[in-house]
Each structure stands twice: as C-alpha cells, then as structure tokens.
Amino acid sequence: MNNFNYIDLFCGCGGLSLGLHFSQWKGVFAIEKNADAFKTLEYNLLKKKNHFEWPDWLPVKEHDINEIIENYSENLKGLRGTINLIAGGPPCQGFSMAGRRNESDERNTLINSYIKFVDLVQPDLIFFENVRGFTMEFKKNKEKGIAYSKIVLDSLKELGYYVRGQLVNFAEFGVPQKRTRFILVGVKKDVKNSSQDLVDSFFNELESNKFSFLKSKKLNLLNSVEDAISDLSQKNEFVECPDSPGFKSVKYGLPKSNYQKYIRKNVKDSIPNSHRFAKHQESTILKFKNILELTTNRRNYDISNEIRLRYNIKKHTIIPLSKEDRSPTITTLPDDYIHYSEPRILTVREYARLQSFPDWYAFQGKYTTGGKLRIKDVPRYSQIGNAIPPLFAEQAGISLKKLLIPNEQREITL
C-alpha cells in the first residue's frame, strides 16, 4: 500500500516533486519544457535522490507536453491502471494577477493539453495547482465570463472524476510567504470507495494535519522572513561566490530559528548554494537605503507614489520586505523586493528559503535574464518564483495518499 507513484506535469525545477519525495511518493517521470528548469530537477531528484523510475521509452531530458502526446500516446495509454497520481498544473503567467493578465497568452491553451494527457493515462488521483487568477473570469473568452477553473473542473468530471477546487494560502502551512493558489483534487470514480465526500475530505485533512506535521518538523505554523533568511546576512564573512567568479557571497551564520535549522539539515558546505549578491550601483544602494528608512512602518507593500516621484522610479513594483511578517507572494522578478534590513535585492538562495526549498537543493542554469529573453528563459530566480513550495507539497502528498487508503488501514500504513 505504500508504493504510490505519480507523473509530474509542467514540473519546473521540482518543488512539487520534492514535496512528494519527502511524503514517500515515487516519481515515474516528469515533463518540463525548459532545459534549465529540467536540469535543476534532474540534478537534485534524479542524480542525487534517484527519485524517478524513468521509463525506457522516454528520453531523460526536457520535453514539451504536446510532443509527448503526439509521439507517445500509445505508451501513455499503456500506463492506464498503473499510475496513482498526475500532479502539477500548466504555466500560470496568462492567468496571474501579479503581471499583465493576458487572455490570449498561448500558454493558456496548455490546459487542453493537460486534459488530454489525463484522458490518455487515466490516473487514480489528480492534484492540480494554479494561481488565484485562474478562478477569475476572462470577459472575452469563448465561454463569455466563465473562469478557466470551471472549465477544468467540468472537463475532469466528464472524464469520470469526482473533483473539488479551493483557494489555499501556503503561509498557513509553515511557508514564510503569503502565497494563495488554486488547488484542485480529483479521484477517479472507479477507484474503490471513491466519492465526492472523499474528495472534499482532502482539504479538511490538509487543514487538520498541519499542526502535527509542523510539530514533527519542529517548525512554527507561522514563519517570518527573518526566521527564513537572517543567517544569510551580509554581516557574515564575505567570500567569492563559488559558481560566479567576480561576485560576492558570504559564509553561513549560526542558525537563528527552527526554520533555519530545518532548511539547513544535511548541508556540509560553509557557503550557501546560489547565494550570489547582486552588483548594485552606489546610486541604487543609496536609493534602497533611503526607501528602507522611509518605509519603516509600511513594509510588504509597494512603495508610495510620493517615493516614486522623489526618486523618479518607473518600475512597476518595488516592495521593501518586513522582517516580522511572512513575505508577499514572490514573483519571477527579484528586483520587485528589497531586503528588510540591507539595501539590496534578495539572492537566489533567499528566494528559495521563502519557497521552503532545503539548502541542499542546488539550482542550475543562469541566475537571471532580461528583456525579450524573459519570455523564453527560466533562470534560477524564475525557477523558484514559479515553483510550488516543497513544505506545502509534502503535506499535500500525505493527504493525497489517504485518499487511496481505506480508513481502517491509515494508522498502520502512514
């Protein structure tokens, strides 16, 4: 009963897969279009953890889901009856309220590919994640004002699944970041003991189990930005960044919270991975210092129009972080945020901490990119900004297993 397996679609750098790994699921394979994001998943979960039982018919590399459907549909049909879970959700940029919500974004059509993939494989369970904007109506779409979440819910019902969708704030599950996402769970109707009540119970289980789960990790329910990253301060000893000659990093400071102790477990290095400081101009540093001073009593919000005018700031978003609170939802743009006490943007590792990635998880590819390449490239910051926090994914993985285990066996099995 413990041999639960899954396929991760649109897996990115592996946040969801990592959480499922921690909750004792076994990966079959994962699909990700971007080479850098896939390299991160491959490096950590294939090479380090041997987490996936990759099929012989599928090359171990980045893949586009539509090419998989076109070239391997018979192989996918051959998996019917053997796959417990399809996890993951299509890219969210077209639905996101953080950027320019774009109904015509071609990535929105990947929902159709997702539904097609589910139909080919017909797993026992579905776990689907997307941004809050996924539940909001597009005024001009063909269905006139129907949210994409309803289209997916209705499509999965037609395929023979009991489904339930709900907004969930990951900050309420130990993640030091206010990040509300649309979570959909489905159970195939021919799975033993399946029912709408069983699907609905997932969210109740998730909520009631979080206290004992976090206690077992010695973690608080609410973790602040300071709890997450204060041991990575520039007050520590400066060193050259190991993977970026000419850039500075620092050595670890002593852990100052249970969250830091948890996140640093099994790390032997003295220098954090991907903790490269940006090379800010002196004028930028001075501007950031002034903004931090002017916003002492107004953190975790975009700067005021008065400050924008004073410093001639055209940028869409600049948020000075609060050390006492969880961060706002982090995006793929690191220059959206200023460190709570140091006049700089966050490092990749600090980004990863806010998303609950453990420090041993090493990110691959470029640190950042700009201009038109932002649409195509998925550098380290973007990989993290797009990810599902592993700390939440682990809790979801535990509750998902319970959907396949009869009540009388749960205590023994889990």
C-alpha positions as CSV (number, residue, x, y, z in Angstrom):
1,M,0.0,0.0,0.0
2,N,3.0,2.3,0.3
3,N,4.0,2.1,-3.4
4,F,2.3,5.3,-4.5
5,N,3.6,6.6,-7.8
6,Y,2.9,9.8,-9.9
7,I,3.7,11.7,-13.0
8,D,4.6,15.4,-12.6
9,L,3.4,17.7,-15.5
10,F,4.9,21.1,-16.0
11,C,7.3,20.2,-13.2
12,G,9.6,23.2,-13.4
13,C,12.6,22.9,-11.1
14,G,10.9,20.3,-8.9
15,G,9.2,21.9,-5.9
16,L,6.1,19.7,-6.1
17,S,8.2,16.5,-6.9
18,L,10.5,17.3,-3.9
19,G,7.5,17.5,-1.6
20,L,6.1,14.3,-2.9
21,H,9.5,12.7,-2.5
22,F,9.5,13.7,1.2
23,S,6.0,12.2,1.6
24,Q,7.1,8.9,0.2
25,W,5.7,9.0,-3.3
26,K,7.8,7.6,-6.2
27,G,8.1,9.5,-9.4
28,V,7.6,7.7,-12.7
29,F,8.6,10.7,-14.9
30,A,8.3,14.4,-15.1
31,I,7.6,16.7,-18.1
32,E,9.2,20.2,-18.3
33,K,9.8,22.2,-21.5
34,N,12.6,24.4,-20.3
35,A,16.1,22.9,-20.3
36,D,17.5,24.9,-17.3
37,A,14.5,24.1,-15.0
38,F,14.7,20.4,-16.0
39,K,18.5,20.4,-15.2
40,T,17.7,21.5,-11.7
41,L,15.1,18.7,-11.2
42,E,17.4,16.2,-12.9
43,Y,20.4,17.2,-10.8
44,N,18.6,17.0,-7.4
45,L,15.9,14.4,-7.8
46,L,17.3,12.0,-10.5
47,K,21.0,12.1,-9.8
48,K,21.1,12.9,-6.1
49,K,17.9,11.1,-4.9
50,N,17.2,8.5,-7.6
51,H,13.6,9.6,-7.1
52,F,12.2,8.7,-10.6
53,E,11.7,5.3,-12.2
54,W,12.0,6.7,-15.7
55,P,10.5,4.5,-18.5
56,D,12.8,3.2,-21.2
57,W,10.6,4.7,-24.0
58,L,11.0,8.3,-22.8
59,P,14.4,10.1,-23.1
60,V,15.6,11.7,-19.9
61,K,15.5,15.3,-21.0
62,E,13.2,18.4,-21.2
63,H,10.0,17.7,-23.2
64,D,7.0,19.7,-24.5
65,I,3.8,18.1,-23.3
66,N,2.3,18.4,-26.8
67,E,5.2,16.5,-28.3
68,I,4.8,13.8,-25.7
69,I,1.1,13.5,-26.5
70,E,1.8,13.4,-30.3
71,N,4.8,10.9,-30.2
72,Y,4.0,8.7,-27.2
73,S,0.2,8.5,-26.9
74,E,0.2,4.7,-27.1
75,N,2.9,4.5,-24.4
76,L,0.7,6.8,-22.2
77,K,-2.4,4.6,-22.8
78,G,-0.3,1.6,-21.8
79,L,0.1,3.2,-18.3
80,R,-3.6,3.0,-17.6
81,G,-4.3,1.2,-14.4
82,T,-0.7,1.7,-13.1
83,I,-0.5,5.4,-12.2
84,N,-1.8,6.6,-8.9
85,L,-1.5,10.4,-9.5
86,I,-1.0,13.0,-12.1
87,A,0.4,16.2,-10.3
88,G,1.1,19.7,-11.5
89,G,-0.6,22.4,-13.4
90,P,0.1,24.4,-16.6
91,P,2.2,27.6,-16.6
92,C,0.2,30.4,-14.9
93,Q,1.5,33.6,-16.5
94,G,-1.5,34.2,-18.6
95,F,-3.8,34.0,-15.5
96,S,-1.6,35.7,-13.0
97,M,-2.8,38.9,-11.3
98,A,0.8,39.8,-10.5
99,G,1.7,40.7,-14.1
100,R,-0.4,41.6,-17.0
101,R,-3.3,39.1,-17.1
102,N,-3.5,38.1,-20.7
103,E,-6.3,36.1,-22.1
104,S,-4.5,35.5,-25.4
105,D,-1.3,34.1,-23.8
106,E,-0.6,30.9,-25.8
107,R,0.3,29.2,-22.5
108,N,-3.4,29.3,-21.5
109,T,-4.1,26.6,-24.2
110,L,-1.9,24.1,-22.3
111,I,-5.0,23.4,-20.2
112,N,-6.3,21.5,-23.2
113,S,-3.0,19.5,-23.3
114,Y,-3.3,18.8,-19.6
115,I,-6.9,17.4,-20.0
116,K,-5.8,15.3,-23.0
117,F,-2.8,13.9,-21.0
118,V,-5.1,12.9,-18.1
119,D,-7.5,11.3,-20.5
120,L,-4.7,9.2,-22.0
121,V,-3.3,8.0,-18.7
122,Q,-6.4,8.0,-16.5
123,P,-4.7,8.1,-13.1
124,D,-6.5,7.3,-9.8
125,L,-5.9,10.8,-8.5
126,I,-5.3,14.4,-9.8
127,F,-3.6,17.2,-8.0
128,F,-3.7,20.5,-9.9
129,E,-2.2,23.8,-8.9
130,N,-2.5,27.3,-10.4
131,V,-2.6,30.9,-9.5
132,R,-5.6,32.7,-7.8
133,G,-6.4,34.4,-11.1
134,F,-7.2,31.0,-12.6
135,T,-10.5,31.2,-10.7
136,M,-11.4,34.6,-12.1
137,E,-13.4,35.3,-15.3
138,F,-11.9,36.4,-18.6
139,K,-14.5,38.7,-20.1
140,K,-13.8,38.0,-23.7
141,N,-13.2,34.2,-23.8
142,K,-15.4,31.9,-25.9
143,E,-17.3,30.9,-22.9
144,K,-18.0,34.5,-22.0
145,G,-17.1,35.1,-18.4
146,I,-16.5,31.5,-17.4
147,A,-13.4,31.1,-15.2
148,Y,-10.8,28.6,-16.5
149,S,-11.0,26.8,-13.2
150,K,-14.7,25.9,-14.0
151,I,-13.7,24.7,-17.5
152,V,-11.1,22.3,-15.9
153,L,-13.5,21.1,-13.2
154,D,-16.2,20.4,-15.8
155,S,-13.8,18.6,-18.1
156,L,-12.4,16.4,-15.4
157,K,-16.0,15.5,-14.3
158,E,-16.7,14.5,-17.9
159,L,-13.6,12.2,-17.8
160,G,-15.1,10.4,-14.8
161,Y,-13.6,12.1,-11.7
162,Y,-15.0,13.5,-8.5
163,V,-13.4,16.9,-8.2
164,R,-13.1,19.8,-5.8
165,G,-11.2,23.1,-6.2
166,Q,-10.3,25.5,-3.4
167,L,-8.0,28.5,-2.8
168,V,-5.2,27.7,-0.3
169,N,-2.8,30.1,1.3
170,F,0.6,28.3,1.7
171,A,1.6,30.8,4.5
172,E,-0.9,28.9,6.7
173,F,1.1,25.7,6.3
174,G,4.5,26.9,7.6
175,V,5.8,28.6,4.4
176,P,7.3,32.0,5.1
177,Q,5.3,33.6,2.3
178,K,1.7,34.7,1.7
179,R,1.0,32.7,-1.5
180,T,-2.6,31.8,-2.3
181,R,-3.1,29.3,-5.0
182,F,-6.0,27.4,-6.6
183,I,-5.7,23.7,-5.7
184,L,-7.8,21.1,-7.4
185,V,-8.1,17.5,-6.3
186,G,-9.8,14.7,-8.2
187,V,-10.5,11.0,-7.6
188,K,-11.5,8.6,-10.4
189,K,-15.0,7.3,-9.9
190,D,-14.0,3.7,-10.4
191,V,-11.4,3.8,-7.5
192,K,-12.6,1.7,-4.6
193,N,-14.5,3.7,-2.0
194,S,-14.3,6.9,-4.1
195,S,-17.0,9.5,-3.6
196,Q,-17.5,13.3,-3.7
197,D,-17.3,13.3,0.1
198,L,-13.8,11.6,-0.1
199,V,-12.5,14.3,-2.4
200,D,-14.0,17.0,-0.2
201,S,-12.2,15.5,2.8
202,F,-8.8,16.2,1.3
203,F,-8.9,19.9,2.3
204,N,-10.2,19.1,5.8
205,E,-7.4,16.5,6.2
206,L,-4.8,19.1,5.0
207,E,-6.0,21.7,7.4
208,S,-6.3,19.4,10.5
209,N,-3.0,17.6,9.9
210,K,-0.8,20.7,9.5
211,F,-0.3,21.2,13.3
212,S,1.0,17.7,14.0
213,F,3.1,17.8,10.7
214,L,4.8,21.0,11.6
215,K,5.3,19.9,15.2
216,S,7.1,16.8,13.9
217,K,9.5,19.0,12.0
218,K,9.9,21.4,15.0
219,L,8.5,24.2,12.9
220,N,6.2,27.0,13.8
221,L,2.9,27.4,11.9
222,L,3.8,31.0,11.0
223,N,7.4,31.7,10.0
224,S,8.6,35.3,9.2
225,V,11.1,36.5,6.6
226,E,13.6,37.0,9.4
227,D,13.0,33.4,10.5
228,A,13.8,32.3,7.0
229,I,16.9,34.2,5.9
230,S,18.6,36.1,8.8
231,D,21.6,33.7,8.8
232,L,22.4,34.7,5.2
233,S,23.1,38.3,6.0
234,Q,25.9,40.4,4.5
235,K,27.1,40.8,8.1
236,N,28.7,37.3,7.8
237,E,32.1,36.7,6.4
238,F,32.4,37.7,2.7
239,V,33.8,35.2,0.2
240,E,33.9,34.8,-3.6
241,C,30.7,33.1,-4.9
242,P,31.8,29.5,-5.9
243,D,29.9,29.4,-9.1
244,S,30.2,33.1,-10.2
245,P,33.8,34.5,-10.3
246,G,33.7,38.2,-9.6
247,F,30.6,38.0,-7.5
248,K,30.4,38.0,-3.7
249,S,28.7,35.6,-1.3
250,V,29.0,35.0,2.4
251,K,29.6,32.1,4.7
252,Y,26.7,30.7,6.8
253,G,25.9,32.5,10.0
254,L,24.7,30.5,13.0
255,P,21.1,29.3,12.6
256,K,18.8,31.7,14.4
257,S,15.4,29.9,14.1
258,N,14.0,26.4,13.9
259,Y,13.1,27.1,10.3
260,Q,16.8,27.7,9.5
261,K,17.8,24.6,11.3
262,Y,15.3,22.6,9.3
263,I,16.2,24.1,6.0
264,R,19.9,23.6,6.5
265,K,19.7,19.9,7.5
266,N,22.2,17.7,5.7
267,V,24.3,20.7,4.4
268,K,28.0,20.4,4.9
269,D,29.2,23.4,2.9
270,S,30.2,26.6,4.6
271,I,28.9,28.7,1.7
272,P,25.2,28.5,0.8
273,N,24.5,27.4,-2.8
274,S,23.2,30.1,-5.2
275,H,23.8,32.9,-2.6
276,R,25.3,35.4,-5.0
277,F,24.8,39.1,-4.2
278,A,23.8,41.4,-7.0
279,K,26.3,44.1,-8.1
280,H,24.2,47.2,-7.3
281,Q,25.5,50.6,-8.3
282,E,26.2,53.0,-5.5
283,S,23.2,55.2,-6.5
284,T,20.9,52.1,-6.3
285,I,22.3,51.2,-2.8
286,L,21.7,54.8,-1.6
287,K,18.2,54.8,-3.0
288,F,17.4,51.4,-1.4
289,K,18.8,52.7,2.0
290,N,16.5,55.7,1.8
291,I,13.5,53.6,0.8
292,L,14.1,51.3,3.8
293,E,14.3,54.3,6.1
294,L,11.1,55.9,4.6
295,T,9.1,52.7,4.9
296,T,9.9,51.6,8.4
297,N,6.2,51.5,9.3
298,R,4.9,50.3,5.9
299,R,6.6,47.1,4.8
300,N,5.4,44.3,2.5
301,Y,3.6,46.8,0.3
302,D,4.5,48.5,-2.9
303,I,6.2,51.9,-2.4
304,S,4.0,55.0,-2.4
305,N,3.6,57.4,-5.3
306,E,5.4,60.0,-3.2
307,I,8.5,57.9,-3.0
308,R,8.3,57.1,-6.7
309,L,8.2,60.8,-7.6
310,R,11.0,61.6,-5.2
311,Y,13.4,59.0,-6.8
312,N,11.9,59.0,-10.4
313,I,11.1,55.3,-10.1
314,K,9.2,53.9,-13.2
315,K,9.4,50.3,-12.2
316,H,6.0,48.6,-11.8
317,T,6.7,47.1,-8.3
318,I,9.1,47.7,-5.5
319,I,8.3,46.1,-2.1
320,P,10.5,46.6,1.0
321,L,10.1,43.4,3.0
322,S,9.1,43.2,6.6
323,K,11.3,41.0,8.8
324,E,8.5,40.3,11.3
325,D,5.9,39.0,8.8
326,R,5.8,36.5,6.0
327,S,6.8,37.8,2.6
328,P,4.2,38.7,-0.1
329,T,4.0,36.3,-3.0
330,I,7.3,36.2,-4.7
331,T,7.4,36.5,-8.4
332,T,10.0,35.7,-11.0
333,L,11.4,39.2,-10.8
334,P,13.9,39.6,-8.0
335,D,14.1,43.3,-8.3
336,D,10.5,43.5,-7.1
337,Y,11.7,43.2,-3.5
338,I,14.2,44.9,-1.2
339,H,15.8,43.0,1.7
340,Y,14.2,44.0,5.1
341,S,17.5,45.5,6.5
342,E,20.1,45.6,3.8
343,P,19.9,47.8,0.7
344,R,19.8,45.1,-1.9
345,I,17.6,42.6,-3.6
346,L,17.3,39.0,-2.4
347,T,19.7,36.3,-3.5
348,V,18.5,33.1,-5.3
349,R,19.1,31.2,-2.0
350,E,17.0,33.7,0.0
351,Y,14.3,33.3,-2.7
352,A,14.5,29.5,-2.2
353,R,14.2,29.9,1.5
354,L,11.0,31.8,1.2
355,Q,9.7,29.0,-1.0
356,S,10.9,26.4,1.6
357,F,13.5,24.6,-0.6
358,P,16.1,23.0,1.5
359,D,19.6,24.4,1.2
360,W,21.0,21.1,-0.3
361,Y,18.7,21.7,-3.3
362,A,21.2,23.2,-5.9
363,F,19.8,25.3,-8.7
364,Q,21.2,25.1,-12.2
365,G,21.4,27.5,-15.2
366,K,21.7,31.2,-15.3
367,Y,20.9,33.4,-12.3
368,T,18.8,35.8,-14.2
369,T,18.0,37.2,-17.6
370,G,16.2,40.3,-19.1
371,G,14.4,41.8,-22.0
372,K,12.7,39.6,-24.5
373,L,14.6,36.6,-23.2
374,R,12.4,36.7,-20.1
375,I,9.6,35.0,-22.1
376,K,11.8,32.1,-23.1
377,D,14.5,31.7,-20.4
378,V,13.8,30.2,-17.0
379,P,16.8,31.3,-14.9
380,R,17.2,30.4,-11.2
381,Y,15.1,33.2,-9.9
382,S,12.3,32.3,-12.3
383,Q,12.5,28.6,-11.5
384,I,11.9,29.4,-7.8
385,G,9.3,32.0,-8.4
386,N,7.2,29.5,-10.5
387,A,7.6,26.6,-8.0
388,I,5.2,25.0,-5.5
389,P,6.8,25.2,-2.0
390,P,8.0,21.8,-1.1
391,L,6.9,22.2,2.5
392,F,3.3,22.5,1.4
393,A,3.7,19.8,-1.3
394,E,4.9,17.4,1.4
395,Q,1.7,18.0,3.4
396,A,-0.4,17.6,0.3
397,G,1.4,14.4,-0.6
398,I,0.5,12.9,2.8
399,S,-3.2,13.9,2.4
400,L,-3.3,12.6,-1.1
401,K,-2.2,9.1,0.0
402,K,-5.1,9.0,2.4
403,L,-7.5,9.2,-0.5
404,L,-6.3,5.8,-1.7
405,I,-6.1,4.1,1.7
406,P,-9.2,2.7,3.5
407,N,-9.8,4.3,6.9
408,E,-9.1,1.2,8.8
409,Q,-5.6,0.9,7.3
410,R,-4.5,4.5,7.6
411,E,-2.9,4.4,11.0
412,I,-0.7,1.4,10.1
413,T,0.2,2.5,6.6
414,L,1.0,6.1,7.2
